[in-house]
Amino acid sequence: MAFISSGYNPKKPMEDRITDIGPQKFDQFYPPVIKANKGKWLYHEILEPGILVHVSETGDEVYTIRVGGCRFMSVTHVREMCAIADKHCEGFLRFTTRNNIEFMVDSKEKVEPLKQDLASRKFNGGSQKFPIGGTGAGITNIVHTQGWIHCHTPATDASGTVKATMDVLFDQFTDMKLPAKLRVSMACCLNMCGAVHCSDIAILGYHRKPPMIDTEYIDKMCELPLAVAACPTAAIKPAKVEFEGKTLKSVSVNPERCMYCGNCYTMCPSMPLADTEGDGIVLMAGGKISNRISMPKFSKVVVAFIPNEQPRWPTMTETIKRMVDAYSNDANKYERMGDWAERIGWERFFDKCELEFTHHLIDDFRDAAYYTWRQSTQFKF
């Protein structure tokens, strides 16, 4: 009856309904040619690195130029993108899930002017604002997390490590000369909002020490039961400690159970996890989510620890470049990095990539469900 008294008419449920709450309906942002041909596309081709054409059964075509974009963008940079879209694309553009920007035009004649405009725009230092590439058998943008800019639990930076890595892999972004596409992802800590568990190469920030406890302030700043309950491995328990002649409520951490996730710090600022010597980077390799040729794979740890060497992380970038070069020189066509490693054997993978193998890298993951559940849409008769 409350709905009736407020004016709701069950016989006409859409009458006077407010519909502008939340995001706008997606199809109003389609370019006209895409809206007119939805569900009618026959095929697409990559004409050159970063430039695609989609052809409809109606004969209409859409030409797309993909350019690299950074995860954190200034307002002026976004406004420049919008100005380019207004000039060449009737105001339409889109972002890919890997933070690339795609400008779309409806005729081949519009491609070259757009391409020249994008190539002409440079930062004051001389680097390209809108590098064209990221398609086909190459490296597209690196998906990454917040890092030291926004997040409170990172073991390394995101924007810095990704910028340094893309600088050494830039040729593979603008070319399509790798055996297959190669996806690089980055997450700043084990909570992994960067999806590094399934990438060809993954950069993972890693804490190696349990949280510190600020005994003086923890009971004043934190709800101790929340800090205890936040731990997924039950490594935290309530404790009483002596401080300056007083008995204070606090917590204790069992380092053998702690997995350094930082959940406790999320609930309690008096349990900081960041540590200059303990924090660093793990490199993983061989994962993918594609069903093509072989089933999806988890990434495996291939470098157990690299210290943070900001601002350019030279050890990390040199190691990643070595892995990409070894893969590029030795893999078969269409072979993803994990497929290549499995074909030649992981022992030879370490040799070819010049990586040291230690006991920390032994993959002892065991889960009956992982081997018995159907993980793939592939069918084999």
C-alpha positions in Angstrom: 0.0 0.0 0.0 3.0 2.3 0.6 3.8 2.2 -3.2 0.1 3.0 -4.0 0.0 5.9 -1.7 3.2 7.3 -3.2 1.6 7.3 -6.6 2.9 4.0 -8.0 0.4 2.4 -10.5 0.9 -1.4 -10.7 -1.0 -1.5 -14.0 1.4 1.0 -15.5 4.7 0.3 -13.7 6.8 2.7 -15.9 4.5 5.7 -15.4 6.4 8.6 -13.9 9.3 6.3 -13.2 12.7 8.0 -12.6 15.1 6.3 -14.9 18.3 8.5 -14.8 19.7 6.9 -11.6 23.0 5.2 -12.1 24.8 4.8 -15.4 23.2 5.8 -18.7 22.0 3.0 -21.1 25.0 1.9 -23.0 23.6 1.9 -26.5 23.2 5.6 -26.6 27.0 5.9 -26.7 27.4 3.8 -29.8 28.7 5.5 -33.0 25.9 5.6 -35.5 27.4 3.0 -37.8 27.9 0.5 -34.9 24.4 1.1 -33.7 23.0 0.5 -37.2 24.9 -2.8 -37.6 24.7 -4.3 -34.2 24.6 -8.1 -34.6 25.4 -7.9 -38.3 29.2 -7.9 -38.3 30.8 -10.6 -40.6 34.5 -10.3 -39.9 37.4 -8.1 -38.9 41.0 -7.7 -40.0 44.1 -6.0 -38.6 45.3 -3.8 -41.4 48.5 -2.8 -39.6 49.6 -2.6 -36.0 46.9 -0.7 -34.1 44.5 -0.3 -37.0 41.5 -2.6 -37.5 38.6 -2.8 -39.9 35.2 -4.5 -39.1 32.9 -5.3 -42.0 29.2 -5.7 -41.7 26.9 -7.9 -43.8 25.3 -4.6 -44.9 28.6 -3.5 -46.5 29.3 -0.9 -43.8 32.8 -0.7 -42.4 34.3 0.6 -39.2 37.9 1.5 -39.0 39.5 1.6 -35.5 42.8 3.1 -34.5 43.9 1.8 -31.1 46.4 3.9 -29.1 48.0 3.2 -25.7 46.8 5.1 -22.7 47.9 5.3 -19.1 45.9 4.1 -16.1 46.0 7.4 -14.3 45.1 10.2 -16.7 45.0 14.0 -16.2 42.0 16.0 -17.0 43.9 17.8 -19.7 44.8 14.5 -21.4 41.2 13.3 -21.4 40.1 16.6 -22.8 42.6 16.3 -25.6 41.2 12.8 -26.4 37.7 14.3 -26.5 38.9 17.0 -28.9 40.4 14.4 -31.2 37.1 12.5 -31.1 35.1 15.6 -31.9 37.4 16.5 -34.8 37.6 13.0 -36.5 35.0 10.7 -35.0 31.8 12.7 -34.4 32.6 12.8 -30.7 32.8 9.0 -30.1 35.7 7.0 -28.6 36.0 4.0 -26.3 38.4 2.5 -23.8 39.4 -1.2 -23.9 39.7 -3.3 -20.8 43.5 -2.8 -20.9 43.3 1.0 -20.9 43.8 1.5 -24.6 41.8 4.3 -26.3 40.1 3.4 -29.6 39.0 6.1 -32.1 36.5 4.8 -34.7 35.6 6.2 -38.1 33.2 4.9 -40.8 35.3 5.3 -44.0 38.8 4.5 -45.1 39.4 8.1 -46.2 39.2 9.3 -42.6 41.8 6.9 -41.3 45.0 8.6 -42.6 44.2 12.1 -41.3 43.3 10.6 -37.9 46.5 8.6 -37.9 48.7 11.6 -38.8 47.0 13.7 -36.1 47.6 11.1 -33.4 51.2 10.6 -34.4 51.9 14.4 -34.4 50.9 14.8 -30.7 53.9 14.6 -28.3 54.7 15.4 -24.8 57.3 18.1 -24.0 59.9 15.4 -23.5 59.3 14.1 -27.1 57.5 10.9 -26.3 54.2 10.1 -28.1 51.0 11.0 -26.3 49.0 8.5 -28.4 51.2 5.7 -29.6 49.4 3.5 -32.1 49.6 -0.3 -31.6 48.5 -3.0 -29.1 46.9 -5.4 -31.6 47.5 -8.9 -32.8 50.7 -10.8 -32.1 52.2 -8.2 -29.8 52.0 -6.6 -26.4 49.1 -4.4 -25.5 48.7 -2.2 -22.5 49.6 -3.6 -19.1 46.6 -3.9 -16.7 47.7 -2.7 -13.3 46.4 -1.7 -9.9 46.7 1.4 -7.8 50.2 1.2 -6.4 51.6 3.9 -4.1 49.4 6.5 -5.5 46.0 5.3 -4.2 46.2 2.0 -2.4 47.1 1.5 1.3 48.6 -2.1 1.1 50.9 -2.1 -1.9 54.4 -3.8 -1.8 55.5 -1.8 -4.8 54.3 0.9 -7.2 52.0 0.2 -10.1 52.4 3.2 -12.5 56.2 3.3 -12.0 56.8 -0.4 -12.7 54.4 -0.5 -15.6 55.9 2.7 -17.2 59.4 1.2 -16.8 58.3 -2.1 -18.3 56.5 -0.7 -21.3 59.5 1.5 -22.1 61.6 -1.6 -22.7 58.7 -3.5 -24.5 57.6 -0.5 -26.6 58.8 -2.1 -29.9 56.5 -5.1 -29.2 53.6 -2.7 -28.7 53.9 -1.0 -32.1 54.8 -4.2 -33.9 53.1 -7.6 -34.3 56.3 -9.8 -34.6 55.8 -12.1 -31.6 54.7 -15.7 -32.1 51.3 -14.8 -30.5 49.8 -12.1 -28.4 51.5 -11.6 -25.0 49.7 -10.2 -22.1 51.5 -8.5 -19.2 49.7 -7.7 -16.0 50.7 -6.0 -12.7 49.3 -6.2 -9.2 50.8 -4.4 -6.2 50.2 -7.1 -3.6 48.8 -10.6 -3.1 45.2 -9.4 -3.1 45.8 -9.3 -6.8 43.2 -6.9 -8.2 45.4 -6.9 -11.3 44.5 -10.4 -12.4 48.1 -11.6 -12.5 47.1 -15.2 -11.9 46.4 -15.7 -15.6 48.9 -13.6 -17.6 51.7 -14.5 -19.9 54.0 -12.4 -17.7 52.9 -11.0 -14.4 54.5 -8.5 -12.0 53.4 -8.9 -8.4 54.2 -6.8 -5.4 55.1 -9.0 -2.5 55.3 -8.4 1.3 57.7 -10.6 3.2 57.2 -9.5 6.7 54.2 -9.6 9.0 52.5 -6.3 10.0 54.1 -4.1 12.7 52.0 -3.3 15.7 51.8 0.3 17.1 51.2 -0.7 20.7 50.8 2.8 22.0 47.8 3.7 19.7 46.3 0.5 18.5 43.6 0.3 21.2 42.8 4.0 20.6 42.5 3.8 16.8 41.2 0.4 16.1 38.3 -1.9 16.9 40.5 -4.9 17.9 37.8 -7.6 17.2 37.6 -6.3 13.6 41.4 -6.6 13.2 41.3 -10.1 14.5 38.3 -11.1 12.4 39.8 -9.6 9.2 42.7 -12.1 9.1 41.9 -14.9 6.7 44.4 -17.3 8.2 43.6 -16.7 11.9 47.2 -15.4 12.5 46.0 -12.5 14.8 44.7 -12.9 18.3 44.0 -10.5 21.2 46.8 -9.8 23.6 47.7 -7.6 26.5 51.1 -5.8 26.5 53.1 -3.7 29.0 53.9 -0.2 27.7 55.4 2.5 29.8 54.3 0.9 33.0 50.7 0.4 31.8 48.9 -2.7 30.6 47.3 -2.0 27.2 45.0 -4.0 25.0 46.6 -5.1 21.8 47.0 -8.0 19.4 49.7 -10.5 18.6 50.6 -11.9 15.1 51.7 -15.5 14.5 54.3 -15.0 11.7 54.1 -18.6 10.6 50.4 -18.2 9.8 50.6 -14.7 8.3 50.3 -14.5 4.5 51.1 -10.7 4.4 47.8 -9.8 2.7 47.3 -6.5 4.6 43.6 -7.2 5.5 44.4 -6.3 9.1 45.8 -2.9 8.1 42.6 -2.2 6.1 40.7 -2.6 9.4 43.4 -1.1 11.7 45.8 1.6 10.7 48.0 0.7 13.7 49.1 -2.5 11.9 51.2 -1.1 9.0 52.6 -3.7 6.6 54.9 -1.6 4.3 58.6 -2.3 4.8 61.5 -1.0 2.8 63.6 -4.2 2.9 60.7 -6.7 3.1 58.7 -5.4 0.1 59.6 -6.2 -3.5 58.5 -7.9 -6.7 57.7 -11.4 -7.8 57.6 -12.3 -11.5 55.2 -15.0 -12.8 54.8 -16.5 -16.2 52.8 -18.9 -18.4 49.2 -18.0 -17.6 46.3 -17.3 -19.9 42.5 -17.1 -20.0 42.2 -18.0 -23.6 40.7 -21.4 -24.7 42.6 -21.2 -28.0 44.8 -24.3 -28.8 45.1 -25.2 -25.1 43.1 -24.8 -22.0 43.4 -21.8 -19.6 46.4 -21.8 -17.4 47.5 -20.3 -14.1 50.7 -18.3 -14.0 53.7 -19.8 -12.2 56.3 -18.0 -10.1 59.6 -17.8 -12.0 61.5 -15.2 -10.0 60.9 -15.4 -6.3 61.9 -11.9 -5.3 63.3 -8.7 -6.8 63.9 -5.7 -4.5 62.2 -2.4 -5.2 64.6 -0.2 -7.3 62.6 2.8 -8.0 62.2 4.9 -10.1 63.2 2.6 -13.0 63.3 -0.9 -11.5 66.3 -2.0 -13.7 66.6 -5.6 -12.5 62.9 -6.2 -13.1 62.8 -4.7 -16.6 66.0 -6.5 -17.7 64.5 -9.8 -16.5 61.2 -9.2 -18.3 62.9 -8.2 -21.5 65.1 -11.3 -21.4 62.0 -13.5 -21.0 60.2 -11.8 -23.9 63.2 -12.1 -26.2 63.7 -15.8 -25.4 60.0 -16.4 -26.1 60.1 -14.4 -29.3 63.1 -16.2 -30.6 62.2 -19.8 -29.7 58.4 -20.2 -29.7 56.3 -21.5 -32.6 53.8 -19.4 -34.4 50.5 -19.0 -32.4 52.2 -20.4 -29.3 51.5 -18.5 -26.0 54.3 -18.3 -23.5 52.8 -21.0 -21.2 52.4 -23.3 -24.2 56.0 -22.7 -25.2 57.2 -23.5 -21.7 55.2 -26.7 -21.5 56.5 -27.8 -25.0 60.2 -27.3 -24.2 59.8 -28.1 -20.5 60.0 -25.7 -17.6 63.6 -26.7 -16.9 64.6 -25.4 -20.4 62.4 -22.4 -20.0 64.5 -21.3 -17.0 67.7 -22.0 -19.0 66.6 -20.0 -22.1 65.3 -17.1 -20.0 68.6 -17.2 -17.9 66.6 -17.4 -14.7 67.9 -19.0 -11.5 65.8 -21.9 -10.2 65.4 -22.3 -6.5 63.4 -24.5 -4.2 61.0 -21.5 -3.7 59.8 -22.0 -7.2 58.6 -25.6 -6.9 55.0 -25.7 -7.9 53.3 -27.9 -5.2 49.8 -26.7 -5.7 47.3 -29.5 -5.2 43.6 -29.3 -5.4 41.4 -32.2 -6.5 38.7 -29.8 -7.8 41.3 -28.1 -10.0 41.9 -31.3 -11.8 38.4 -32.7 -11.9 36.2 -29.7 -12.6 35.6 -28.9 -16.2 37.6 -25.8 -16.8 37.2 -25.4 -20.5 34.7 -25.1 -23.3 37.0 -27.2 -25.6 35.6 -30.4 -26.8 37.7 -33.4 -27.9 36.2 -36.4 -29.5 
